[in-house]
Amino acid sequence: MSSGWTAAEKAAMKERADELRAEKGGKKRADALADLMAKVAEMPDGERTMAERLHTLVTEAAPELEPRTWYGMPAWSKGGTVLCFFQAASKFESRYSTFGFQDVAELDDGAMWPASFALVSLGPDEEKAITGLVKRAVGDG
């Protein structure tokens, strides 16, 4: 077991530091969207297609969410705090991509509930589930 950070983890932390500096400088929503789309454009074809579709689903389900990047990943925030994000499998050489929610998401369901979902593809069933989760997460579901 390694005790150090991987190169990918170090790169993600550097990206987050850059994001924080940009936010402190008053980054505009249009710039944040351009950053998100630039990160999506860097992804391999299948992940890029998935990320583009997720962006459409999230913005249609909750237009009040603000696009941004978070640790170099596409994310959407509510009131300046990340609500949900997409982590491409290639980001950390994982076997699946992840669509996840942060603790501000209103997904509470008893003493335990899922906050992160493995994604290998997006079809109508997954799109419907994601749309419902995003609406619920912002308090509309």
A tleap script that builds the chain and sets N, CA, C and O, in Angstrom:
source leaprc.protein.ff14SB
mol = sequence {
  NMET SER SER GLY TRP THR ALA ALA GLU LYS
  ALA ALA MET LYS GLU ARG ALA ASP GLU LEU
  ARG ALA GLU LYS GLY GLY LYS LYS ARG ALA
  ASP ALA LEU ALA ASP LEU MET ALA LYS VAL
  ALA GLU MET PRO ASP GLY GLU ARG THR MET
  ALA GLU ARG LEU HIE THR LEU VAL THR GLU
  ALA ALA PRO GLU LEU GLU PRO ARG THR TRP
  TYR GLY MET PRO ALA TRP SER LYS GLY GLY
  THR VAL LEU CYS PHE PHE GLN ALA ALA SER
  LYS PHE GLU SER ARG TYR SER THR PHE GLY
  PHE GLN ASP VAL ALA GLU LEU ASP ASP GLY
  ALA MET TRP PRO ALA SER PHE ALA LEU VAL
  SER LEU GLY PRO ASP GLU GLU LYS ALA ILE
  THR GLY LEU VAL LYS ARG ALA VAL GLY ASP
  CGLY
}
set mol.1.N position { 0.842 -1.183 0.000 }
set mol.1.CA position { 0.000 0.000 0.000 }
set mol.1.C position { 0.883 1.241 0.000 }
set mol.1.O position { 1.791 1.359 0.823 }
set mol.2.N position { 0.625 2.157 -0.909 }
set mol.2.CA position { 1.412 3.381 -1.032 }
set mol.2.C position { 0.938 4.418 -0.023 }
set mol.2.O position { -0.255 4.520 0.264 }
set mol.3.N position { 1.862 5.166 0.499 }
set mol.3.CA position { 1.491 6.196 1.474 }
set mol.3.C position { 1.429 7.577 0.839 }
set mol.3.O position { 1.044 8.539 1.503 }
set mol.4.N position { 1.799 7.696 -0.435 }
set mol.4.CA position { 1.810 8.991 -1.099 }
set mol.4.C position { 0.650 9.163 -2.060 }
set mol.4.O position { -0.095 8.224 -2.338 }
set mol.5.N position { 0.512 10.383 -2.563 }
set mol.5.CA position { -0.528 10.684 -3.538 }
set mol.5.C position { -0.067 10.222 -4.908 }
set mol.5.O position { 1.123 10.287 -5.218 }
set mol.6.N position { -1.005 9.752 -5.736 }
set mol.6.CA position { -0.678 9.400 -7.107 }
set mol.6.C position { -0.490 10.680 -7.913 }
set mol.6.O position { -0.878 11.761 -7.469 }
set mol.7.N position { 0.098 10.558 -9.083 }
set mol.7.CA position { 0.275 11.717 -9.960 }
set mol.7.C position { -1.081 12.322 -10.324 }
set mol.7.O position { -1.216 13.544 -10.382 }
set mol.8.N position { -2.084 11.478 -10.570 }
set mol.8.CA position { -3.426 11.965 -10.908 }
set mol.8.C position { -4.049 12.722 -9.735 }
set mol.8.O position { -4.703 13.745 -9.935 }
set mol.9.N position { -3.851 12.224 -8.517 }
set mol.9.CA position { -4.393 12.908 -7.334 }
set mol.9.C position { -3.697 14.249 -7.127 }
set mol.9.O position { -4.347 15.243 -6.804 }
set mol.10.N position { -2.377 14.281 -7.312 }
set mol.10.CA position { -1.641 15.544 -7.188 }
set mol.10.C position { -2.113 16.550 -8.233 }
set mol.10.O position { -2.267 17.734 -7.933 }
set mol.11.N position { -2.340 16.084 -9.454 }
set mol.11.CA position { -2.829 16.966 -10.518 }
set mol.11.C position { -4.216 17.514 -10.178 }
set mol.11.O position { -4.495 18.689 -10.415 }
set mol.12.N position { -5.081 16.667 -9.625 }
set mol.12.CA position { -6.428 17.108 -9.244 }
set mol.12.C position { -6.358 18.163 -8.138 }
set mol.12.O position { -7.116 19.133 -8.159 }
set mol.13.N position { -5.457 17.978 -7.179 }
set mol.13.CA position { -5.322 18.966 -6.100 }
set mol.13.C position { -4.797 20.297 -6.653 }
set mol.13.O position { -5.225 21.362 -6.209 }
set mol.14.N position { -3.882 20.242 -7.609 }
set mol.14.CA position { -3.370 21.463 -8.229 }
set mol.14.C position { -4.493 22.170 -8.992 }
set mol.14.O position { -4.619 23.394 -8.939 }
set mol.15.N position { -5.309 21.379 -9.705 }
set mol.15.CA position { -6.433 21.966 -10.427 }
set mol.15.C position { -7.394 22.648 -9.456 }
set mol.15.O position { -7.910 23.727 -9.746 }
set mol.16.N position { -7.633 22.021 -8.305 }
set mol.16.CA position { -8.539 22.619 -7.317 }
set mol.16.C position { -7.961 23.922 -6.773 }
set mol.16.O position { -8.698 24.890 -6.585 }
set mol.17.N position { -6.666 23.960 -6.519 }
set mol.17.CA position { -6.029 25.198 -6.050 }
set mol.17.C position { -6.187 26.298 -7.092 }
set mol.17.O position { -6.466 27.445 -6.743 }
set mol.18.N position { -6.011 25.961 -8.367 }
set mol.18.CA position { -6.198 26.937 -9.443 }
set mol.18.C position { -7.646 27.423 -9.487 }
set mol.18.O position { -7.903 28.610 -9.684 }
set mol.19.N position { -8.594 26.490 -9.300 }
set mol.19.CA position { -10.012 26.855 -9.303 }
set mol.19.C position { -10.327 27.823 -8.166 }
set mol.19.O position { -11.055 28.797 -8.359 }
set mol.20.N position { -9.783 27.558 -6.993 }
set mol.20.CA position { -10.027 28.433 -5.838 }
set mol.20.C position { -9.467 29.831 -6.083 }
set mol.20.O position { -10.101 30.824 -5.726 }
set mol.21.N position { -8.291 29.915 -6.686 }
set mol.21.CA position { -7.714 31.236 -7.006 }
set mol.21.C position { -8.604 31.980 -7.996 }
set mol.21.O position { -8.821 33.183 -7.854 }
set mol.22.N position { -9.116 31.276 -8.990 }
set mol.22.CA position { -9.989 31.901 -9.984 }
set mol.22.C position { -11.294 32.380 -9.350 }
set mol.22.O position { -11.781 33.465 -9.665 }
set mol.23.N position { -11.858 31.560 -8.452 }
set mol.23.CA position { -13.093 31.947 -7.770 }
set mol.23.C position { -12.873 33.188 -6.923 }
set mol.23.O position { -13.718 34.083 -6.886 }
set mol.24.N position { -11.749 33.238 -6.252 }
set mol.24.CA position { -11.432 34.390 -5.408 }
set mol.24.C position { -11.313 35.647 -6.263 }
set mol.24.O position { -11.614 36.752 -5.810 }
set mol.25.N position { -10.873 35.463 -7.498 }
set mol.25.CA position { -10.737 36.583 -8.430 }
set mol.25.C position { -12.048 37.005 -9.068 }
set mol.25.O position { -12.057 37.929 -9.881 }
set mol.26.N position { -13.162 36.355 -8.725 }
set mol.26.CA position { -14.478 36.752 -9.230 }
set mol.26.C position { -14.824 36.170 -10.591 }
set mol.26.O position { -15.401 36.863 -11.429 }
set mol.27.N position { -14.489 34.940 -10.818 }
set mol.27.CA position { -14.775 34.281 -12.097 }
set mol.27.C position { -16.267 34.369 -12.412 }
set mol.27.O position { -17.110 34.123 -11.549 }
set mol.28.N position { -16.576 34.716 -13.635 }
set mol.28.CA position { -17.958 34.838 -14.073 }
set mol.28.C position { -18.522 33.484 -14.479 }
set mol.28.O position { -17.774 32.563 -14.807 }
set mol.29.N position { -19.854 33.371 -14.453 }
set mol.29.CA position { -20.537 32.116 -14.800 }
set mol.29.C position { -20.151 31.641 -16.202 }
set mol.29.O position { -19.936 30.448 -16.417 }
set mol.30.N position { -20.063 32.572 -17.154 }
set mol.30.CA position { -19.704 32.190 -18.530 }
set mol.30.C position { -18.302 31.602 -18.570 }
set mol.30.O position { -18.053 30.646 -19.305 }
set mol.31.N position { -17.387 32.159 -17.791 }
set mol.31.CA position { -16.025 31.627 -17.735 }
set mol.31.C position { -16.020 30.243 -17.098 }
set mol.31.O position { -15.299 29.350 -17.544 }
set mol.32.N position { -16.824 30.070 -16.055 }
set mol.32.CA position { -16.899 28.776 -15.375 }
set mol.32.C position { -17.471 27.721 -16.322 }
set mol.32.O position { -16.997 26.585 -16.341 }
set mol.33.N position { -18.476 28.085 -17.100 }
set mol.33.CA position { -19.043 27.159 -18.082 }
set mol.33.C position { -17.994 26.809 -19.140 }
set mol.33.O position { -17.875 25.650 -19.536 }
set mol.34.N position { -17.248 27.791 -19.591 }
set mol.34.CA position { -16.189 27.529 -20.580 }
set mol.34.C position { -15.144 26.578 -20.003 }
set mol.34.O position { -14.652 25.699 -20.710 }
set mol.35.N position { -14.801 26.744 -18.729 }
set mol.35.CA position { -13.850 25.840 -18.077 }
set mol.35.C position { -14.401 24.419 -18.038 }
set mol.35.O position { -13.687 23.461 -18.338 }
set mol.36.N position { -15.682 24.285 -17.665 }
set mol.36.CA position { -16.316 22.963 -17.614 }
set mol.36.C position { -16.266 22.315 -18.989 }
set mol.36.O position { -15.873 21.155 -19.115 }
set mol.37.N position { -16.659 23.053 -20.015 }
set mol.37.CA position { -16.699 22.486 -21.362 }
set mol.37.C position { -15.289 22.155 -21.871 }
set mol.37.O position { -15.117 21.198 -22.626 }
set mol.38.N position { -14.298 22.924 -21.472 }
set mol.38.CA position { -12.914 22.627 -21.858 }
set mol.38.C position { -12.463 21.309 -21.239 }
set mol.38.O position { -11.801 20.507 -21.898 }
set mol.39.N position { -12.818 21.080 -19.973 }
set mol.39.CA position { -12.473 19.806 -19.318 }
set mol.39.C position { -13.185 18.639 -19.989 }
set mol.39.O position { -12.602 17.569 -20.162 }
set mol.40.N position { -14.431 18.840 -20.364 }
set mol.40.CA position { -15.190 17.808 -21.064 }
set mol.40.C position { -14.526 17.505 -22.413 }
set mol.40.O position { -14.411 16.342 -22.799 }
set mol.41.N position { -14.095 18.534 -23.117 }
set mol.41.CA position { -13.470 18.357 -24.431 }
set mol.41.C position { -12.182 17.541 -24.358 }
set mol.41.O position { -11.793 16.914 -25.342 }
set mol.42.N position { -11.520 17.544 -23.202 }
set mol.42.CA position { -10.276 16.787 -23.028 }
set mol.42.C position { -10.512 15.291 -22.819 }
set mol.42.O position { -9.573 14.501 -22.910 }
set mol.43.N position { -11.740 14.902 -22.545 }
set mol.43.CA position { -12.048 13.501 -22.215 }
set mol.43.C position { -12.036 12.607 -23.452 }
set mol.43.O position { -12.279 13.079 -24.563 }
set mol.44.N position { -11.753 11.314 -23.261 }
set mol.44.CA position { -11.901 10.356 -24.366 }
set mol.44.C position { -13.345 10.364 -24.868 }
set mol.44.O position { -14.262 10.733 -24.133 }
set mol.45.N position { -13.542 9.956 -26.123 }
set mol.45.CA position { -14.846 10.068 -26.792 }
set mol.45.C position { -16.042 9.612 -25.973 }
set mol.45.O position { -16.990 10.380 -25.808 }
set mol.46.N position { -16.032 8.394 -25.455 }
set mol.46.CA position { -17.188 7.876 -24.720 }
set mol.46.C position { -17.495 8.672 -23.468 }
set mol.46.O position { -18.658 8.932 -23.159 }
set mol.47.N position { -16.459 9.058 -22.752 }
set mol.47.CA position { -16.652 9.851 -21.529 }
set mol.47.C position { -17.092 11.269 -21.874 }
set mol.47.O position { -17.903 11.861 -21.161 }
set mol.48.N position { -16.557 11.815 -22.967 }
set mol.48.CA position { -16.950 13.162 -23.389 }
set mol.48.C position { -18.434 13.183 -23.733 }
set mol.48.O position { -19.151 14.103 -23.338 }
set mol.49.N position { -18.894 12.183 -24.461 }
set mol.49.CA position { -20.312 12.107 -24.819 }
set mol.49.C position { -21.176 12.011 -23.560 }
set mol.49.O position { -22.211 12.669 -23.455 }
set mol.50.N position { -20.741 11.188 -22.612 }
set mol.50.CA position { -21.480 11.030 -21.360 }
set mol.50.C position { -21.503 12.354 -20.584 }
set mol.50.O position { -22.549 12.748 -20.068 }
set mol.51.N position { -20.368 13.034 -20.501 }
set mol.51.CA position { -20.283 14.295 -19.757 }
set mol.51.C position { -21.138 15.381 -20.407 }
set mol.51.O position { -21.795 16.155 -19.711 }
set mol.52.N position { -21.130 15.441 -21.727 }
set mol.52.CA position { -21.966 16.425 -22.424 }
set mol.52.C position { -23.441 16.171 -22.150 }
set mol.52.O position { -24.205 17.108 -21.916 }
set mol.53.N position { -23.842 14.896 -22.179 }
set mol.53.CA position { -25.241 14.555 -21.914 }
set mol.53.C position { -25.605 14.854 -20.466 }
set mol.53.O position { -26.695 15.356 -20.190 }
set mol.54.N position { -24.705 14.549 -19.544 }
set mol.54.CA position { -24.955 14.860 -18.132 }
set mol.54.C position { -25.119 16.364 -17.929 }
set mol.54.O position { -25.988 16.801 -17.175 }
set mol.55.N position { -24.294 17.144 -18.595 }
set mol.55.CA position { -24.420 18.609 -18.470 }
set mol.55.C position { -25.813 19.052 -18.922 }
set mol.55.O position { -26.447 19.880 -18.268 }
set mol.56.N position { -26.281 18.504 -20.031 }
set mol.56.CA position { -27.617 18.850 -20.522 }
set mol.56.C position { -28.682 18.419 -19.517 }
set mol.56.O position { -29.582 19.196 -19.198 }
set mol.57.N position { -28.589 17.196 -19.021 }
set mol.57.CA position { -29.579 16.697 -18.054 }
set mol.57.C position { -29.618 17.551 -16.797 }
set mol.57.O position { -30.695 17.920 -16.327 }
set mol.58.N position { -28.450 17.868 -16.251 }
set mol.58.CA position { -28.382 18.642 -15.009 }
set mol.58.C position { -28.942 20.037 -15.230 }
set mol.58.O position { -29.735 20.517 -14.421 }
set mol.59.N position { -28.541 20.699 -16.316 }
set mol.59.CA position { -28.997 22.079 -16.517 }
set mol.59.C position { -30.485 22.150 -16.861 }
set mol.59.O position { -31.144 23.142 -16.549 }
set mol.60.N position { -31.018 21.104 -17.501 }
set mol.60.CA position { -32.466 21.089 -17.759 }
set mol.60.C position { -33.253 20.787 -16.488 }
set mol.60.O position { -34.314 21.370 -16.263 }
set mol.61.N position { -32.745 19.885 -15.660 }
set mol.61.CA position { -33.445 19.510 -14.425 }
set mol.61.C position { -33.376 20.608 -13.372 }
set mol.61.O position { -34.316 20.788 -12.598 }
set mol.62.N position { -32.273 21.337 -13.341 }
set mol.62.CA position { -32.072 22.362 -12.309 }
set mol.62.C position { -31.296 23.539 -12.904 }
set mol.62.O position { -30.096 23.675 -12.666 }
set mol.63.N position { -31.981 24.392 -13.678 }
set mol.63.CA position { -31.293 25.506 -14.341 }
set mol.63.C position { -30.646 26.492 -13.368 }
set mol.63.O position { -29.803 27.295 -13.767 }
set mol.64.N position { -31.034 26.433 -12.112 }
set mol.64.CA position { -30.445 27.328 -11.120 }
set mol.64.C position { -29.028 26.911 -10.722 }
set mol.64.O position { -28.292 27.706 -10.137 }
set mol.65.N position { -28.645 25.689 -11.030 }
set mol.65.CA position { -27.292 25.238 -10.691 }
set mol.65.C position { -26.271 25.922 -11.593 }
set mol.65.O position { -26.521 26.170 -12.772 }
set mol.66.N position { -25.129 26.215 -11.012 }
set mol.66.CA position { -24.072 26.912 -11.744 }
set mol.66.C position { -23.010 25.913 -12.192 }
set mol.66.O position { -22.498 25.149 -11.374 }
set mol.67.N position { -22.672 25.912 -13.489 }
set mol.67.CA position { -21.617 25.018 -13.966 }
set mol.67.C position { -20.260 25.496 -13.466 }
set mol.67.O position { -20.044 26.693 -13.278 }
set mol.68.N position { -19.350 24.553 -13.251 }
set mol.68.CA position { -18.006 24.887 -12.788 }
set mol.68.C position { -17.121 23.656 -12.913 }
set mol.68.O position { -17.585 22.596 -13.334 }
set mol.69.N position { -15.883 23.785 -12.560 }
set mol.69.CA position { -15.035 22.616 -12.420 }
set mol.69.C position { -14.704 22.469 -10.943 }
set mol.69.O position { -14.727 23.433 -10.178 }
set mol.70.N position { -14.395 21.237 -10.567 }
set mol.70.CA position { -14.099 20.905 -9.170 }
set mol.70.C position { -13.062 19.804 -9.205 }
set mol.70.O position { -13.350 18.690 -9.644 }
set mol.71.N position { -11.876 20.097 -8.755 }
set mol.71.CA position { -10.749 19.172 -8.877 }
set mol.71.C position { -10.536 18.766 -10.336 }
set mol.71.O position { -10.129 17.641 -10.628 }
set mol.72.N position { -10.818 19.701 -11.247 }
set mol.72.CA position { -10.645 19.446 -12.665 }
set mol.72.C position { -11.739 18.605 -13.289 }
set mol.72.O position { -11.585 18.126 -14.412 }
set mol.73.N position { -12.849 18.417 -12.575 }
set mol.73.CA position { -13.968 17.617 -13.080 }
set mol.73.C position { -15.178 18.518 -13.295 }
set mol.73.O position { -15.319 19.529 -12.605 }
set mol.74.N position { -16.057 18.172 -14.240 }
set mol.74.CA position { -17.302 18.922 -14.391 }
set mol.74.C position { -18.127 18.819 -13.111 }
set mol.74.O position { -18.257 17.746 -12.521 }
set mol.75.N position { -18.680 19.953 -12.698 }
set mol.75.CA position { -19.497 19.985 -11.487 }
set mol.75.C position { -20.547 21.076 -11.630 }
set mol.75.O position { -20.455 21.939 -12.503 }
set mol.76.N position { -21.528 21.021 -10.772 }
set mol.76.CA position { -22.608 22.002 -10.760 }
set mol.76.C position { -22.850 22.379 -9.312 }
set mol.76.O position { -22.934 21.517 -8.437 }
set mol.77.N position { -22.962 23.690 -9.065 }
set mol.77.CA position { -23.057 24.155 -7.683 }
set mol.77.C position { -24.355 24.908 -7.415 }
set mol.77.O position { -25.025 25.405 -8.320 }
set mol.78.N position { -24.667 24.965 -6.145 }
set mol.78.CA position { -25.850 25.678 -5.654 }
set mol.78.C position { -25.351 26.624 -4.574 }
set mol.78.O position { -24.799 26.186 -3.564 }
set mol.79.N position { -25.546 27.915 -4.785 }
set mol.79.CA position { -25.102 28.895 -3.799 }
set mol.79.C position { -23.598 28.872 -3.573 }
set mol.79.O position { -23.127 29.152 -2.471 }
set mol.80.N position { -22.843 28.537 -4.620 }
set mol.80.CA position { -21.394 28.525 -4.512 }
set mol.80.C position { -20.790 27.234 -3.987 }
set mol.80.O position { -19.568 27.114 -3.902 }
set mol.81.N position { -21.634 26.259 -3.632 }
set mol.81.CA position { -21.157 24.980 -3.096 }
set mol.81.C position { -21.496 23.862 -4.074 }
set mol.81.O position { -22.627 23.776 -4.554 }
set mol.82.N position { -20.526 23.010 -4.370 }
set mol.82.CA position { -20.754 21.918 -5.310 }
set mol.82.C position { -21.889 21.025 -4.802 }
set mol.82.O position { -21.890 20.581 -3.654 }
set mol.83.N position { -22.836 20.781 -5.677 }
set mol.83.CA position { -23.963 19.902 -5.378 }
set mol.83.C position { -23.742 18.528 -6.019 }
set mol.83.O position { -23.946 17.500 -5.374 }
set mol.84.N position { -23.323 18.513 -7.296 }
set mol.84.CA position { -23.073 17.242 -7.976 }
set mol.84.C position { -21.902 17.389 -8.932 }
set mol.84.O position { -21.514 18.497 -9.303 }
set mol.85.N position { -21.343 16.241 -9.324 }
set mol.85.CA position { -20.143 16.248 -10.165 }
set mol.85.C position { -20.075 14.984 -10.995 }
set mol.85.O position { -20.734 13.987 -10.702 }
set mol.86.N position { -19.258 15.049 -12.047 }
set mol.86.CA position { -18.989 13.887 -12.890 }
set mol.86.C position { -17.490 13.621 -12.865 }
set mol.86.O position { -16.682 14.502 -13.162 }
set mol.87.N position { -17.136 12.403 -12.509 }
set mol.87.CA position { -15.732 11.983 -12.521 }
set mol.87.C position { -15.577 10.926 -13.606 }
set mol.87.O position { -16.076 9.809 -13.475 }
set mol.88.N position { -14.883 11.290 -14.674 }
set mol.88.CA position { -14.641 10.345 -15.763 }
set mol.88.C position { -13.743 9.219 -15.272 }
set mol.88.O position { -12.854 9.436 -14.449 }
set mol.89.N position { -13.980 8.023 -15.779 }
set mol.89.CA position { -13.168 6.867 -15.388 }
set mol.89.C position { -11.692 7.112 -15.646 }
set mol.89.O position { -10.844 6.658 -14.878 }
set mol.90.N position { -11.378 7.820 -16.713 }
set mol.90.CA position { -9.981 8.068 -17.074 }
set mol.90.C position { -9.282 9.019 -16.105 }
set mol.90.O position { -8.052 9.065 -16.071 }
set mol.91.N position { -10.034 9.769 -15.327 }
set mol.91.CA position { -9.439 10.743 -14.398 }
set mol.91.C position { -8.482 10.050 -13.425 }
set mol.91.O position { -7.369 10.527 -13.204 }
set mol.92.N position { -8.907 8.943 -12.853 }
set mol.92.CA position { -8.078 8.208 -11.899 }
set mol.92.C position { -7.904 6.751 -12.309 }
set mol.92.O position { -7.652 5.885 -11.471 }
set mol.93.N position { -8.044 6.488 -13.625 }
set mol.93.CA position { -7.880 5.140 -14.169 }
set mol.93.C position { -8.779 4.124 -13.466 }
set mol.93.O position { -8.338 3.047 -13.064 }
set mol.94.N position { -10.043 4.496 -13.329 }
set mol.94.CA position { -11.047 3.644 -12.685 }
set mol.94.C position { -11.745 2.787 -13.736 }
set mol.94.O position { -11.635 3.055 -14.932 }
set mol.95.N position { -12.451 1.773 -13.295 }
set mol.95.CA position { -13.161 0.924 -14.259 }
set mol.95.C position { -14.528 1.481 -14.638 }
set mol.95.O position { -15.174 0.958 -15.546 }
set mol.96.N position { -14.981 2.539 -13.952 }
set mol.96.CA position { -16.248 3.172 -14.298 }
set mol.96.C position { -16.180 4.655 -13.956 }
set mol.96.O position { -15.395 5.082 -13.110 }
set mol.97.N position { -17.016 5.424 -14.631 }
set mol.97.CA position { -17.168 6.843 -14.312 }
set mol.97.C position { -18.113 6.958 -13.127 }
set mol.97.O position { -18.800 6.000 -12.774 }
set mol.98.N position { -18.143 8.126 -12.520 }
set mol.98.CA position { -18.974 8.340 -11.345 }
set mol.98.C position { -19.770 9.636 -11.479 }
set mol.98.O position { -19.227 10.671 -11.865 }
set mol.99.N position { -21.050 9.569 -11.160 }
set mol.99.CA position { -21.858 10.773 -10.989 }
set mol.99.C position { -22.180 10.819 -9.508 }
set mol.99.O position { -22.813 9.907 -8.977 }
set mol.100.N position { -21.748 11.881 -8.838 }
set mol.100.CA position { -21.896 11.933 -7.396 }
set mol.100.C position { -22.483 13.232 -6.890 }
set mol.100.O position { -22.570 14.228 -7.609 }
set mol.101.N position { -22.883 13.193 -5.633 }
set mol.101.CA position { -23.488 14.337 -4.960 }
set mol.101.C position { -22.712 14.657 -3.696 }
set mol.101.O position { -22.188 13.759 -3.036 }
set mol.102.N position { -22.640 15.921 -3.365 }
set mol.102.CA position { -22.031 16.369 -2.124 }
set mol.102.C position { -23.110 16.471 -1.046 }
set mol.102.O position { -24.293 16.278 -1.325 }
set mol.103.N position { -22.699 16.772 0.170 }
set mol.103.CA position { -23.635 16.732 1.299 }
set mol.103.C position { -24.718 17.811 1.264 }
set mol.103.O position { -25.674 17.724 2.036 }
set mol.104.N position { -24.609 18.820 0.406 }
set mol.104.CA position { -25.675 19.817 0.300 }
set mol.104.C position { -26.876 19.284 -0.481 }
set mol.104.O position { -27.954 19.878 -0.452 }
set mol.105.N position { -26.687 18.174 -1.170 }
set mol.105.CA position { -27.784 17.562 -1.931 }
set mol.105.C position { -28.833 17.018 -0.973 }
set mol.105.O position { -28.509 16.353 0.010 }
set mol.106.N position { -30.076 17.305 -1.267 }
set mol.106.CA position { -31.185 16.882 -0.410 }
set mol.106.C position { -31.663 15.486 -0.808 }
set mol.106.O position { -32.790 15.304 -1.268 }
set mol.107.N position { -30.774 14.505 -0.617 }
set mol.107.CA position { -31.088 13.127 -0.981 }
set mol.107.C position { -31.353 12.239 0.232 }
set mol.107.O position { -31.544 11.031 0.090 }
set mol.108.N position { -31.364 12.826 1.406 }
set mol.108.CA position { -31.519 12.058 2.639 }
set mol.108.C position { -32.710 11.113 2.569 }
set mol.108.O position { -33.802 11.483 2.135 }
set mol.109.N position { -32.466 9.878 3.012 }
set mol.109.CA position { -33.509 8.858 3.015 }
set mol.109.C position { -33.228 7.895 4.163 }
set mol.109.O position { -32.647 6.829 3.959 }
set mol.110.N position { -33.641 8.272 5.361 }
set mol.110.CA position { -33.383 7.446 6.536 }
set mol.110.C position { -31.966 7.614 7.035 }
set mol.110.O position { -31.400 8.705 6.963 }
set mol.111.N position { -31.391 6.540 7.539 }
set mol.111.CA position { -30.056 6.595 8.114 }
set mol.111.C position { -28.952 6.344 7.089 }
set mol.111.O position { -27.774 6.524 7.398 }
set mol.112.N position { -29.321 5.924 5.857 }
set mol.112.CA position { -28.315 5.624 4.838 }
set mol.112.C position { -28.922 5.804 3.455 }
set mol.112.O position { -30.051 5.378 3.210 }
set mol.113.N position { -28.166 6.444 2.536 }
set mol.113.CA position { -28.637 6.620 1.169 }
set mol.113.C position { -27.440 6.742 0.238 }
set mol.113.O position { -26.355 7.130 0.670 }
set mol.114.N position { -27.627 6.414 -1.038 }
set mol.114.CA position { -26.524 6.530 -1.987 }
set mol.114.C position { -26.259 7.996 -2.329 }
set mol.114.O position { -27.186 8.797 -2.453 }
set mol.115.N position { -24.997 8.325 -2.476 }
set mol.115.CA position { -24.608 9.683 -2.846 }
set mol.115.C position { -23.687 9.686 -4.063 }
set mol.115.O position { -23.278 10.748 -4.532 }
set mol.116.N position { -23.365 8.511 -4.570 }
set mol.116.CA position { -22.466 8.390 -5.708 }
set mol.116.C position { -22.892 7.180 -6.531 }
set mol.116.O position { -23.268 6.144 -5.982 }
set mol.117.N position { -22.829 7.324 -7.863 }
set mol.117.CA position { -23.327 6.285 -8.738 }
set mol.117.C position { -22.309 5.954 -9.817 }
set mol.117.O position { -21.795 6.853 -10.483 }
set mol.118.N position { -22.016 4.671 -9.995 }
set mol.118.CA position { -21.135 4.219 -11.063 }
set mol.118.C position { -21.881 4.345 -12.389 }
set mol.118.O position { -23.066 4.023 -12.483 }
set mol.119.N position { -21.172 4.816 -13.407 }
set mol.119.CA position { -21.761 4.957 -14.742 }
set mol.119.C position { -20.843 4.336 -15.784 }
set mol.119.O position { -19.668 4.692 -15.872 }
set mol.120.N position { -21.367 3.423 -16.559 }
set mol.120.CA position { -20.608 2.877 -17.681 }
set mol.120.C position { -21.227 3.310 -19.007 }
set mol.120.O position { -20.569 3.285 -20.047 }
set mol.121.N position { -22.492 3.704 -18.960 }
set mol.121.CA position { -23.168 4.248 -20.135 }
set mol.121.C position { -24.415 4.993 -19.671 }
set mol.121.O position { -24.858 4.849 -18.531 }
set mol.122.N position { -24.966 5.786 -20.574 }
set mol.122.CA position { -26.188 6.532 -20.282 }
set mol.122.C position { -27.257 6.170 -21.302 }
set mol.122.O position { -27.112 6.453 -22.492 }
set mol.123.N position { -28.316 5.550 -20.837 }
set mol.123.CA position { -29.470 5.260 -21.675 }
set mol.123.C position { -30.678 5.965 -21.086 }
set mol.123.O position { -30.543 6.704 -20.111 }
set mol.124.N position { -31.846 5.753 -21.653 }
set mol.124.CA position { -33.055 6.417 -21.161 }
set mol.124.C position { -33.338 6.171 -19.677 }
set mol.124.O position { -33.757 7.090 -18.974 }
set mol.125.N position { -33.118 4.955 -19.194 }
set mol.125.CA position { -33.386 4.654 -17.784 }
set mol.125.C position { -32.440 5.425 -16.866 }
set mol.125.O position { -32.868 5.977 -15.852 }
set mol.126.N position { -31.158 5.463 -17.221 }
set mol.126.CA position { -30.176 6.197 -16.411 }
set mol.126.C position { -30.451 7.700 -16.457 }
set mol.126.O position { -30.339 8.392 -15.445 }
set mol.127.N position { -30.813 8.195 -17.640 }
set mol.127.CA position { -31.110 9.624 -17.772 }
set mol.127.C position { -32.306 10.013 -16.903 }
set mol.127.O position { -32.293 11.054 -16.247 }
set mol.128.N position { -33.327 9.176 -16.904 }
set mol.128.CA position { -34.514 9.439 -16.082 }
set mol.128.C position { -34.141 9.431 -14.598 }
set mol.128.O position { -34.570 10.304 -13.844 }
set mol.129.N position { -33.348 8.452 -14.181 }
set mol.129.CA position { -32.930 8.364 -12.778 }
set mol.129.C position { -32.089 9.575 -12.376 }
set mol.129.O position { -32.292 10.137 -11.301 }
set mol.130.N position { -31.148 9.979 -13.229 }
set mol.130.CA position { -30.287 11.131 -12.921 }
set mol.130.C position { -31.109 12.406 -12.839 }
set mol.130.O position { -30.916 13.214 -11.931 }
set mol.131.N position { -32.022 12.589 -13.780 }
set mol.131.CA position { -32.893 13.778 -13.754 }
set mol.131.C position { -33.683 13.837 -12.441 }
set mol.131.O position { -33.778 14.895 -11.818 }
set mol.132.N position { -34.240 12.715 -12.031 }
set mol.132.CA position { -34.979 12.669 -10.770 }
set mol.132.C position { -34.104 12.961 -9.574 }
set mol.132.O position { -34.512 13.684 -8.665 }
set mol.133.N position { -32.898 12.404 -9.563 }
set mol.133.CA position { -31.966 12.645 -8.444 }
set mol.133.C position { -31.569 14.111 -8.364 }
set mol.133.O position { -31.535 14.685 -7.275 }
set mol.134.N position { -31.267 14.723 -9.506 }
set mol.134.CA position { -30.862 16.131 -9.502 }
set mol.134.C position { -32.006 17.007 -9.002 }
set mol.134.O position { -31.787 17.904 -8.188 }
set mol.135.N position { -33.221 16.755 -9.480 }
set mol.135.CA position { -34.375 17.536 -9.009 }
set mol.135.C position { -34.562 17.371 -7.502 }
set mol.135.O position { -34.816 18.342 -6.789 }
set mol.136.N position { -34.435 16.149 -7.032 }
set mol.136.CA position { -34.567 15.886 -5.597 }
set mol.136.C position { -33.436 16.564 -4.814 }
set mol.136.O position { -33.661 17.118 -3.738 }
set mol.137.N position { -32.237 16.513 -5.360 }
set mol.137.CA position { -31.073 17.089 -4.684 }
set mol.137.C position { -31.191 18.592 -4.468 }
set mol.137.O position { -30.694 19.119 -3.473 }
set mol.138.N position { -31.846 19.280 -5.393 }
set mol.138.CA position { -32.022 20.732 -5.236 }
set mol.138.C position { -33.307 21.087 -4.491 }
set mol.138.O position { -33.598 22.260 -4.256 }
set mol.139.N position { -34.066 20.061 -4.127 }
set mol.139.CA position { -35.284 20.309 -3.358 }
set mol.139.C position { -36.545 20.404 -4.197 }
set mol.139.O position { -37.582 20.843 -3.700 }
set mol.140.N position { -36.476 19.998 -5.476 }
set mol.140.CA position { -37.643 20.059 -6.365 }
set mol.140.C position { -38.304 18.704 -6.555 }
set mol.140.O position { -39.286 18.597 -7.291 }
set mol.141.N position { -37.786 17.667 -5.906 }
set mol.141.CA position { -38.292 16.321 -6.191 }
set mol.141.C position { -38.997 15.731 -5.115 }
set mol.141.O position { -39.471 14.602 -5.233 }
savepdb mol mol.pdb
quit
